Amino acid sequence: MDMLTRMVEHVGESHSTRDQIVLEATQCFADQGYDGTSLNDIAAAVGIRRQSLLHHFPSKELLYGEVFERLLSVWFERLAGAISSDAQGFDKVEQVLGAGFDFFADHPEYVRLVRREALDGGAHLGIDLAAVLRPMWDRAVAYFRREMDAGTFRRHDPEQLLLTGYGALLSYFSDTPFLGGLLDQDPLDPSALGRRRTHITNFYRMALTP
């Protein structure tokens, strides 16, 4: 059970106002963007006055930062488990791909938030998102290089390989309204998700197998 799932259950049990605010803000920021989201709308959706919201989050910037911090924590938690596993070779790649895919499937709002933040150049987040993700990126690049040097994987540019995977995952989950018209199926339907996950895994397997 991931952090956001526990948070939702916690909200249902104890009605934590702070958690309810973050959950509502996550959806609003994903759907409407930073500039299109108002604290008044979030407060009304939670059923509190704006002043009560400001008691927990004195500014929209702080609330936006909390939304990202919680989602990033869940993502890192998922990936850390896959990265630290005892799996070797492509089995580890498959575990990491699966962890990322499952996280995006569970939290498509995160994908939309990242896309918006990238387009806005990080103007609203107050942190350098690339710098936050850089240690994980460098670790993945180093892993691919070691496995390529050892002959376990076919040689590629590891950074480009990671960019290909990053784009394959994020574009699918960020473009679901458009993709639905191409697939004649909800891209988030379990059968569609299963096909996409299998394809990405097999694509990487074929690319990396010597």
N, C-alpha and C positions, 0 to 999 in steps of 0.2 A: 504493500500500500504506500503510495507516494505522498509527499508533503501536502500537495494541494488537495488530494482526496481526504487526508486526515483533517485538513483545515475545514473542508466543506462539512464533514461529519461533526466536527467540533462546533461549527456554527449552528447546526441543527440541534445540538444538545444544549449548548450554553448561551446561544444567541450573542456571541461576542460581536459587539458593534464594530470594532476595528476590523475584524476579519470580514464581516459583511461588506464594509466599505471597500476593502481591497478586492474582493471578489466582483463586486459591481463595477468598480473602476477598471478592472482588467478587461471586462467585456466592452465597456464604453470606449476605452482607449483603443482597443483592437478594432472596433466597428467604426468609430468616428474620428480617430486620430487624436493627437494631443490638443490641437487648436479647436477641434470640433467638440471636445468634451468639456462640460461645465461642472463645477462642483455642486451647483444647484441641482442639476439633473441627477447626479450620483446620490446626493442626500435624499432627494425625493424618492428615488428607487429603493433606497434602504429604509425609508420611512422615518427619517430624522430631519431636524432643522440644519441649515447650513452651519450655524454656530456650533452645533454638536459635532459635525464633521471636522470643523476647524480645530476643535479640541484635540482630536486624534492626529490630524494632519494640518498643520498651520498654513500649508500652501499646496497648490496643485503639483508643483515640482517635487515636493517631498512625497506626495502620494504616488506620483508616477515612478519615482525611484524605488519605492517600496514594492510596487507591482513587479518591476523588473528584477529586483533582488530576490523575491520569492520564486519567480519562475526560473531564474538562473540557478537558484539553489536546488530546485527539483531536477533540472537538466543535469547539473554537475553530479548530483547524487546518483542519477541513473547511469551516466557514463562512467563514473568512478567505479561502480560495481563491475562493469564490463571490462574496463581497462585493467583493473587489479586482479582479474581472474587468472587461473593457472593455464588457460587455453593458449595454444601456440599456433603460429602460422595463420592460415586463413580462418581457422576457428575463432581466433580472437577478432579478426576483422569482421566476421559475421556477427559476433556478439555485440561489437560496438555499433555496427550499422543497425542492428535490431533495436538496440537501446535508444538510438537517436530516432529511428522510425516510430517506435512505440510512443516516445515522448511527444513527437509532433502530432501523432494521431490522437493522443489523449488531450493535447493542449494546442489545437490549431490557432487559438488566439495569440499564442506566443509567436508563431510564425508571422502573423499579420503585424504584430508589434515590432518585430525585428525588421521586417520589410519597410515599414513606415519610418523607423528610426534611421535605417540606412539611407533612404531617400532624403530625409531631412538632415543628413550629415551629423547625426548625434546631437542636434542643437538643444533638445529638451531633456536628455537623460542626465546630463551633469557628470557622466563618467565616460571614459574611452572604452566602448564596448569591445573593440578589437584588442585593446591591451588586456582586458579581462580574459578574453578567450585565447590570447596568444600562448600562454604556457601549455594549454591542452593541444593547440595546433602544433607547437614545436615538438611536443612529445610524440604526436602522431607521425610527423615528418621523420623524426629520428627512427621510429619503429620501422617504417617502410624502408628506409635506407639500410638499416641493419639486415632486414629480411631479404632485400634485393642483393646486398653484398654477399649474403650467405647462400644465395641461389635458391632460396625458398620461393621468392616471387620473381616474376618477369620484371625486367628493369623498365621503369617509367620515371618521369619527373614526379617525385612524390608530392610536391606542392600542387601541381596541376591535377594530380589524381584526387587529392583531397577537395580541391575546388569543384571538380566534376561531381563528386558525391554530395558536397554541400548544396550545389545547385539542383541536383536531381531530387533531393529531399525537400528543400524549401520551396522550389517552384511548384511542386505537386500540391503541397498543402496550402500555399498562398493563392493558387489559381483555381481552386475547386469550383467556383461558379462558372468559369469559362470551360473547364475540363468536363463538367457535367454535360454540356452540349455536344462535346466530341465523343464522349463515351456512351451517351444515352443511359447513364447510370450515375447515381450519386457517388462521387469519388471517395467519400468517407464511408460508404457501405462496406461491411466486413469483407465481402467477396472481392470488391475492387481494391481494398487495402491489401488483401492477401496477394492478389496478382501483382500489384506494384512492388510489394516487399520482395516477392520471389524474383521478379525481374531484376531489381537492383542488386540483389545478392548474387544472382547468376551472372550478371554483367561484370561485377567485380571479380568473381571467381574465374571467369574466362580471361579477363584482362590480366590477372595476376598469376595464373597457372603457367609455369615455365613450358 
